[in-house]
Amino acid sequence: MKPSPTAGPGTAGAIASRPASDQASLVEGLRRGDALAYERLYRDHGARMLAVARRYLPVMQDAEDAVQDAMVSLVRAIGTFEGNASFTTWLHRVVVNASLMRVRTRSRRPETSLQAVVEGPDEGAPRSSARWSVTASQALEREDLRQLVLAGIRALPETYRVPLLLRDVEELDMATICTGLGVGLSTLKTRLSRARALLRRNLEPTFGAA
Amino acid sequence: MDANHLTCEQAEALISDSLDGGLAPEQQEALDDHLHACPTCVVDMQNAVTLRMTLAGLGRAEVATVRPLMSDTIQRLAAETRRRVLEAAEEQRRAAR
């Protein structure tokens, strides 16, 4: 997937918009190769870039490497950025693409340390018999619940985690995800179904009882 | 798809598919019939919608949390990037001579 000025509504709204003049001066600085512009980029968007990368790459070092990769891509591609597009959305896609590249190419590492954070998805766990007492708003407002969801996502097998992130968090359309991952629609649907089911069961003890 | 023989596993897959767009009429009918008879899958669907809404809002909420936690990392990455940019600029100057 190439960086694109278009993205789903979740992505577009995920990064607070800055005044257009601020964005223009930042982009201009990046085009000139101004080191201070890169510092400003990190100051303003660094936390977001790292947070996005970490969704795909649970190991922090991998996420940091992906952000660095994204910066290299940005240096190479900033000349192609169209000034009338949303820079933040474009930047977001650059980071997602860099993260996906790392996911594809990195050597597999055991993620057993995550088990200390949250139990891995248990395919044999029973389904919920009652509607969750936690609403989406509560889950987003309470940091402990947010962290639990994030940990649950990170604990998913990569095969399920990446499609879930692209579809449900990034809100990319199905065709774009199929192309990006090189899988067919039926495969994507199956992986999404399994990912969602595993994550629901993973969250059930807390979301069902909170 | 036979509505009388839709298993919970099949229903779970259709519930997931329904989150990504409309189902075919016969799929929707089969799912509706199954949900009418299976309270567990009704709960599953309700929870699936809650999870979907949570995930869609996650990115926005997440950055406020990670910003203070990652400030040291961000500063270090910024410094590393600055060094790389300065090195690249120096290489360009050398090449121009």
Interface residues (C-beta under 8 A of the other chain):
Chain A: G10 T11 G13 A14 I15 G33 A35 Y38 E39 Y42 R43 G46 A47 R48 L50 A51 V52 R54 M60 E64 V67 Q68 M71 V75 R127 S128 S129 A130 R131 W132 V134 T135 A136 A139 L140 E141 E143 R146 Q147 V149 L150 L164 R167 D168 V169 E170 E171 M174 K189 T190 L192 S193 R196 A197 L199 R200 L203 F207
Chain B: C8 E12 A13 S16 D17 L19 D20 G21 T40 V43 D44 Q46 N47 A48 T50 L51 R52 M53 T54 L55 A56 G57 L58 G59 R60 A61 E62 V63 T65 V66 R67 M70 S71 T73 I74 Q75 L77 A78 E80 T81 R82 R84 V85 L86 A88 A89
